[in-house]
Amino acid sequence: MTAGAAELERKLADMIAGLSDGEISAEEVLAGGHSLSALGLSSLALIRLVDAIEDAFGVDVDLSGDLSSFEYVSTLAAHLADLLVPGRPR
Amino acid sequence: MTVSGNDVRTVTFGGQRDGEGTLTWGQRLMWRAVHLMGDSQSFLNCPWVLPVYGRRDLAAVLEALRVLLERHESLRTTFADTPDGPVQRVAGRGELTVELVEAGQERALAAAERLAGEMSRTVFAHEHDLPLRCAIVTADGRPKALAFAFSHLAVDFQALGLLSARWRGLLRGEDLPADAWTPMDQAELERTEPYLARSARSVRHWRSVLEEVPLEVFDHPPGEPEDPRFIEVGMESVALAGAAVRLAERWTISTTSVLIAACATVLARVNGRRRAVMQLVHSNRRDPRTESMVATVGQDGLLVLDLPGTDFADTAQAAHRSALMAYRNAHYDPYAMQAMREEIGRRRGREPDLDAFFNDRRGGGSWPSLPRLAPGEDLAALTGKTHTYVTNAWPGVRFKVFFTVGTAPDTGQLSLIIDTAYLSRETAREMLLGVESLLVRSLTEAVACP
């Protein structure tokens, strides 16, 4: 994993921990042993996460299709990195 | 002093500030609902009971009530139409008259529940009235419970839960700081980016659905309705709750998503359609600051569920994804939404009828006191204990279909308000039992959908 990818995962894990009111720790998220929904990320927390990602990174997150990239922080970070590619419509 | 033979007391309050401002999105939605419902708007009132914990005397209870009013601007707010649109007005000071009612032979909490229901039948004059009425139930001269009727313009179910928790703290003698985030703050925030961008996106999502959704909820024409026309059929089923919990664990989705999927499926079956369209009543407390705000925040999301044509497991996963889309697009300025809906109405000849609803009133999305079920226990056997009943009827409530998951902590409470011009009470009962059957059967077999 590149330093940039690790940093992105860390940022997202901190966001998730903050949005879950302490129910989920950043370390649990980063360990990747369980999906975010299995860790207890509720639908409302997921919507909050999407809001927070859009606000922090200035991207437009699409929830209408396949949601598998929201299952783990690693897949979410990869999805976000893709959205952040310069020249991609946001 | 007495009113209708009972003693009354006056609670005099003085808040930190007063003010006037535009309505929040949640208030705008409720303001419109209140006016659309006219004389039936008392349906929107919220009866609520707060027990008096410990042996508190009347003075302590009145003092706690004063603090509750002072700390929550929403409870000191009136609403008025102005040439620039409706506004909320926060009173800096004021009085609430509280009736004292002796429970007599009745249990105090039961008396409070009855009183709360009675007080909720009267419409609020929002321009003049505080958005709550209160009576204190006493027994043997001691206060035992408070009965309230709240206007839905002031609270939603999450707000009522917050008030309950804070009331308990106040009676324990804890300090209650003033609301850190108020409806006036929220209304200001909703006039800024990124809120306006979110609203625009939600409106786009709704527009894409409304451009092609059938104009009617039902394909069949209305028949001869019952009198009263709108009734509520209820069901209490431990099997429903037990099955929803097991399926939610199996599919790592929420019990709410499981129930949405099942309700949407039975609705689609009644219609012979492959697509179910329902409005989801959503708590909508997306900004963390709104989580502890006493106000009406909820807005409706629009669920579009295409039944995948395989089994209920796939339907539930699809419903989960569709519900996320609905929740995400439940954040909008109701004025902008209404303008779009009217535009669609002009283009299509009339606005599509979206009078099919689903509301999960459980705060935490669980049944905390559900009877312990052994792992693998056959839930089909439990369905024999399920009972159904016909409850309230409101002549002016114009829902075609309205599913509600109730707040009973120990059983699956699912009710369905219907328009009997379109569905018979027997069909409604079959739909509720159909939801139960779908879930219980899905524990042991792949149930085809539709």
Interface residues (C-beta under 8 A of the other chain):
Chain A: L19 S35 S37 A38 S42 S43 L44 L46 I47 R48 V50 D51 E54 D55 L63 S64 L67
Chain B: P194 R198 T252 I253 S254 T256 S257 S283 R285 R286 D287 P288 H320 R321 A323 L324 M325 Y327 R328 G365
